[in-house]
Amino acid sequence: MTDEAARDRPYESHYPLLLEQVTSARVKAHFAGVVEGDVVRYELPNIAALNFVMTGALGGGVTRSLALDAHGKSLSSALLDLEIEGELCP
């Protein structure tokens, strides 16, 4: 990565650490009691992102769930509580 790219997208240097530590198994354990099915991780390296699909987390889906957050948007905020070990500042 060039110096200019590093300044424009500093988060990219953290992506390998996230790939290593934010696994499907850890996410499923983090949401124990909320996720009833599988957790599948999709890697998006072009934008240094991870997407998780958590089966059985919404009580039957958006149209059937009685949850206040039927779309599961608050789950992404809850994932921020997952502990990451390692150096985040390059």
MARMARLUM-785149 format. One record per residue: residue number from 1; residue in three letters; chain; z, x, y of N, C-alpha, C in turn. Coordinates in steps of 0.1 Angstrom, whole numbers, plus 2048, in hexadecimal, padded with zeros to 3 digits. Each point is the difference from the previous one (the first is absolute). Example, Ala and Ser with C-alpha at 12.3 -4.5 7.8 and 13.67 -1.06 7.14 Angstrom:
residues 2
+-----+------+-----+-----+-----+-----+-----+-----+-----+-----+-----+-----+
| seq | type | mol |  nZ |  nX |  nY | caZ | caX | caY |  cZ |  cX |  cY |
+-----+------+-----+-----+-----+-----+-----+-----+-----+-----+-----+-----+
|   1 |  ALA |   A | 84E | 884 | 7C7 | 800 | 7F7 | 80C | 800 | 809 | 80C |
|   2 |  SER |   A | 7F9 | 7FC | 80B | 800 | 809 | 80B | 808 | 7F8 | 80B |
+-----+------+-----+-----+-----+-----+-----+-----+-----+-----+-----+-----+
END
This chain:
residues 90
+-----+------+-----+-----+-----+-----+-----+-----+-----+-----+-----+-----+
| seq | type | mol |  nZ |  nX |  nY | caZ | caX | caY |  cZ |  cX |  cY |
+-----+------+-----+-----+-----+-----+-----+-----+-----+-----+-----+-----+
|   1 |  MET |   A | 800 | 808 | 7F4 | 800 | 7F8 | 80C | 800 | 809 | 80C |
|   2 |  THR |   A | 7F8 | 7FD | 80A | 7FF | 808 | 80C | 80C | 7FD | 809 |
|   3 |  ASP |   A | 803 | 809 | 80A | 80B | 7FE | 809 | 7FF | 7F3 | 807 |
|   4 |  GLU |   A | 7F3 | 7FC | 805 | 7FE | 7F4 | 807 | 803 | 7F4 | 7F7 |
|   5 |  ALA |   A | 7FB | 800 | 7F4 | 803 | 7F5 | 7F7 | 80F | 7FF | 7FD |
|   6 |  ALA |   A | 807 | 80B | 7FF | 80E | 7FF | 7FD | 807 | 7FA | 80C |
|   7 |  ARG |   A | 7FC | 802 | 80C | 806 | 7FA | 80C | 7FD | 7F1 | 800 |
|   8 |  ASP |   A | 7F4 | 7FD | 7FD | 7FC | 7F1 | 800 | 806 | 7F8 | 7F5 |
|   9 |  ARG |   A | 802 | 806 | 7F4 | 805 | 7F9 | 7F5 | 80B | 808 | 7F9 |
|  10 |  PRO |   A | 80C | 802 | 806 | 80A | 808 | 7FA | 806 | 7FB | 7F3 |
|  11 |  TYR |   A | 7FE | 7F3 | 7FE | 806 | 7FA | 7F4 | 7F9 | 805 | 7F3 |
|  12 |  GLU |   A | 7F4 | 805 | 801 | 7F8 | 804 | 7F4 | 807 | 80B | 7F9 |
|  13 |  SER |   A | 808 | 808 | 807 | 807 | 80B | 7F9 | 80B | 7FB | 7F7 |
|  14 |  HIS |   A | 805 | 7F4 | 802 | 80A | 7FA | 7F8 | 7FB | 7F9 | 7F4 |
|  15 |  TYR |   A | 7F3 | 7FD | 7FF | 7FA | 7F8 | 7F5 | 802 | 806 | 7F3 |
|  16 |  PRO |   A | 7FF | 80D | 7FD | 803 | 806 | 7F3 | 80E | 7FD | 7FB |
|  17 |  LEU |   A | 80A | 801 | 80A | 80E | 7FD | 7FC | 801 | 7F1 | 7FC |
|  18 |  LEU |   A | 7FA | 7F7 | 807 | 800 | 7F2 | 7FD | 7FA | 7FD | 7F2 |
|  19 |  LEU |   A | 7F4 | 807 | 7FE | 7FA | 7FE | 7F3 | 809 | 804 | 7F4 |
|  20 |  GLU |   A | 808 | 80B | 803 | 809 | 805 | 7F5 | 80C | 7F7 | 7FE |
|  21 |  GLN |   A | 805 | 7FB | 80B | 80D | 7F9 | 7FF | 800 | 7F1 | 800 |
|  22 |  VAL |   A | 7F6 | 7FA | 806 | 7FF | 7F2 | 801 | 7F7 | 7FB | 7F5 |
|  23 |  THR |   A | 806 | 7FF | 7F4 | 7F9 | 7FC | 7F4 | 802 | 7F1 | 7FD |
|  24 |  SER |   A | 7F8 | 7FB | 7F8 | 801 | 7F2 | 7FC | 80E | 7FD | 7FA |
|  25 |  ALA |   A | 804 | 80A | 7F7 | 80D | 7FE | 7FA | 80C | 800 | 80A |
|  26 |  ARG |   A | 7FF | 809 | 80A | 80B | 800 | 80A | 7FF | 7F3 | 809 |
|  27 |  VAL |   A | 7F4 | 7FB | 803 | 7FF | 7F4 | 808 | 806 | 7F4 | 7F8 |
|  28 |  LYS |   A | 7FC | 800 | 7F3 | 805 | 7F5 | 7F8 | 810 | 800 | 7FF |
|  29 |  ALA |   A | 805 | 80C | 7FE | 80F | 802 | 800 | 806 | 7FC | 80D |
|  30 |  HIS |   A | 7FA | 803 | 80B | 805 | 7FD | 80D | 800 | 7F1 | 803 |
|  31 |  PHE |   A | 7F7 | 7F9 | 7FA | 7FF | 7F1 | 801 | 805 | 7F9 | 7F4 |
|  32 |  ALA |   A | 809 | 807 | 7F8 | 806 | 7F9 | 7F4 | 806 | 7F3 | 805 |
|  33 |  GLY |   A | 7FE | 7F6 | 7F8 | 805 | 7F2 | 803 | 7F6 | 7F8 | 809 |
|  34 |  VAL |   A | 7F7 | 807 | 806 | 7F6 | 7F9 | 808 | 7F2 | 7FF | 7F9 |
|  35 |  VAL |   A | 7FC | 80C | 7FA | 7F3 | 801 | 7F9 | 803 | 7FD | 7F1 |
|  36 |  GLU |   A | 7F9 | 7F6 | 7FB | 801 | 7FC | 7F2 | 7F6 | 807 | 7F7 |
|  37 |  GLY |   A | 7F4 | 803 | 806 | 7F5 | 806 | 7F8 | 7FE | 80F | 803 |
|  38 |  ASP |   A | 7F3 | 803 | 7FE | 7FC | 80E | 802 | 7FF | 804 | 80F |
|  39 |  VAL |   A | 801 | 80D | 802 | 7FD | 805 | 80E | 7F5 | 80A | 7FE |
|  40 |  VAL |   A | 7F5 | 7FE | 807 | 7F4 | 808 | 7FF | 7FE | 807 | 80E |
|  41 |  ARG |   A | 7FE | 80D | 800 | 7FE | 808 | 80C | 7F2 | 803 | 802 |
|  42 |  TYR |   A | 7FA | 7FD | 80C | 7F3 | 804 | 803 | 800 | 80B | 80B |
|  43 |  GLU |   A | 7FA | 80B | 7FE | 7FF | 80B | 80A | 7F5 | 7FE | 809 |
|  44 |  LEU |   A | 802 | 802 | 80D | 7F6 | 7FF | 80A | 800 | 80D | 808 |
|  45 |  PRO |   A | 7FA | 80B | 7FA | 801 | 80D | 806 | 7F9 | 802 | 80E |
|  46 |  ASN |   A | 7F6 | 7F8 | 802 | 7F8 | 801 | 80D | 809 | 7FC | 80C |
|  47 |  ILE |   A | 80A | 7F8 | 7FD | 809 | 7FC | 80B | 80E | 804 | 7FD |
|  48 |  ALA |   A | 802 | 808 | 7F6 | 80D | 805 | 7FC | 80A | 7F5 | 7FE |
|  49 |  ALA |   A | 7FC | 7F6 | 7F8 | 808 | 7F4 | 7FE | 802 | 7FD | 7F1 |
|  50 |  LEU |   A | 80A | 7F8 | 7FD | 802 | 7FB | 7F2 | 801 | 7F1 | 802 |
|  51 |  ASN |   A | 7FA | 7F9 | 7F6 | 801 | 7F1 | 7FF | 806 | 7FD | 7F3 |
|  52 |  PHE |   A | 80A | 7F7 | 800 | 807 | 7FC | 7F4 | 7FE | 7F1 | 7FE |
|  53 |  VAL |   A | 7FC | 7FD | 7F3 | 7FF | 7F2 | 7FC | 80B | 7FD | 7F7 |
|  54 |  MET |   A | 809 | 7F7 | 803 | 80C | 7FD | 7F8 | 7FF | 7F2 | 7FA |
|  55 |  THR |   A | 7FD | 800 | 7F4 | 7FE | 7F3 | 7F9 | 80D | 7F9 | 7FE |
|  56 |  GLY |   A | 800 | 7F3 | 803 | 80C | 7F8 | 7FE | 80B | 802 | 80A |
|  57 |  ALA |   A | 7FC | 804 | 80C | 809 | 802 | 80B | 802 | 7F5 | 80A |
|  58 |  LEU |   A | 7F7 | 7F6 | 7FF | 800 | 7F6 | 80A | 804 | 7F2 | 7FA |
|  59 |  GLY |   A | 806 | 800 | 7F5 | 804 | 7F3 | 7FA | 7F5 | 7F6 | 7FD |
|  60 |  GLY |   A | 7F5 | 805 | 7FB | 7F5 | 7F7 | 7FD | 7F4 | 801 | 80A |
|  61 |  GLY |   A | 801 | 807 | 80A | 7F5 | 802 | 80A | 803 | 7F9 | 80D |
|  62 |  VAL |   A | 7F7 | 802 | 809 | 802 | 7FB | 80E | 801 | 7F1 | 800 |
|  63 |  THR |   A | 7F8 | 7FA | 7F9 | 800 | 7F1 | 801 | 80B | 7F9 | 7F8 |
|  64 |  ARG |   A | 806 | 808 | 7F7 | 80B | 7FA | 7F8 | 80E | 804 | 803 |
|  65 |  SER |   A | 801 | 80B | 807 | 80D | 806 | 803 | 808 | 7F8 | 80B |
|  66 |  LEU |   A | 80D | 7FF | 7FE | 808 | 7FA | 80A | 807 | 80B | 809 |
|  67 |  ALA |   A | 7FC | 80C | 7FE | 806 | 80B | 807 | 7FC | 7FF | 80F |
|  68 |  LEU |   A | 808 | 805 | 809 | 7FD | 800 | 80E | 7F4 | 809 | 803 |
|  69 |  ASP |   A | 7FF | 80B | 7F9 | 7F5 | 809 | 801 | 7F6 | 7FF | 7F5 |
|  70 |  ALA |   A | 7F9 | 7F5 | 7FF | 7F8 | 7FD | 7F4 | 7F5 | 80A | 7FE |
|  71 |  HIS |   A | 7FC | 807 | 80B | 7F5 | 80A | 7FF | 805 | 80E | 7FC |
|  72 |  GLY |   A | 80D | 802 | 800 | 806 | 80C | 7FC | 800 | 80B | 80A |
|  73 |  LYS |   A | 7FD | 7FD | 80D | 7FF | 80A | 80A | 80D | 808 | 802 |
|  74 |  SER |   A | 80B | 7FA | 7FE | 80D | 808 | 802 | 802 | 80A | 7F5 |
|  75 |  LEU |   A | 7F9 | 7FF | 7F5 | 801 | 80A | 7F5 | 7FC | 80E | 805 |
|  76 |  SER |   A | 7F6 | 800 | 808 | 7FB | 80D | 805 | 80B | 807 | 809 |
|  77 |  SER |   A | 807 | 7F8 | 807 | 80B | 805 | 808 | 80C | 805 | 7F7 |
|  78 |  ALA |   A | 802 | 7F8 | 7F6 | 80B | 804 | 7F6 | 7FC | 80D | 7F9 |
|  79 |  LEU |   A | 7F4 | 803 | 7FE | 7FB | 80C | 7F9 | 804 | 80C | 809 |
|  80 |  LEU |   A | 801 | 7FF | 80D | 804 | 80B | 808 | 80E | 805 | 7FD |
|  81 |  ASP |   A | 808 | 7F9 | 7F9 | 80D | 804 | 7FC | 800 | 80A | 7F4 |
|  82 |  LEU |   A | 7F4 | 801 | 7FA | 7FF | 809 | 7F4 | 803 | 80E | 804 |
|  83 |  GLU |   A | 809 | 807 | 7F9 | 804 | 80E | 804 | 7F4 | 809 | 7FB |
|  84 |  ILE |   A | 7FD | 809 | 809 | 7F6 | 80B | 7FE | 807 | 80D | 801 |
|  85 |  GLU |   A | 7FE | 809 | 7F6 | 807 | 80D | 801 | 7F5 | 80A | 803 |
|  86 |  GLY |   A | 803 | 809 | 809 | 7F6 | 80B | 803 | 7FF | 801 | 80F |
|  87 |  GLU |   A | 7F8 | 80A | 804 | 7FE | 803 | 80E | 7F5 | 7F7 | 806 |
|  88 |  LEU |   A | 803 | 7F8 | 80A | 7F6 | 7F7 | 806 | 7FA | 807 | 80C |
|  89 |  CYS |   A | 806 | 809 | 806 | 7FB | 807 | 80C | 7F9 | 80D | 7FC |
|  90 |  PRO |   A | 7F3 | 802 | 802 | 7FA | 80C | 7FC | 804 | 80C | 808 |
+-----+------+-----+-----+-----+-----+-----+-----+-----+-----+-----+-----+
END
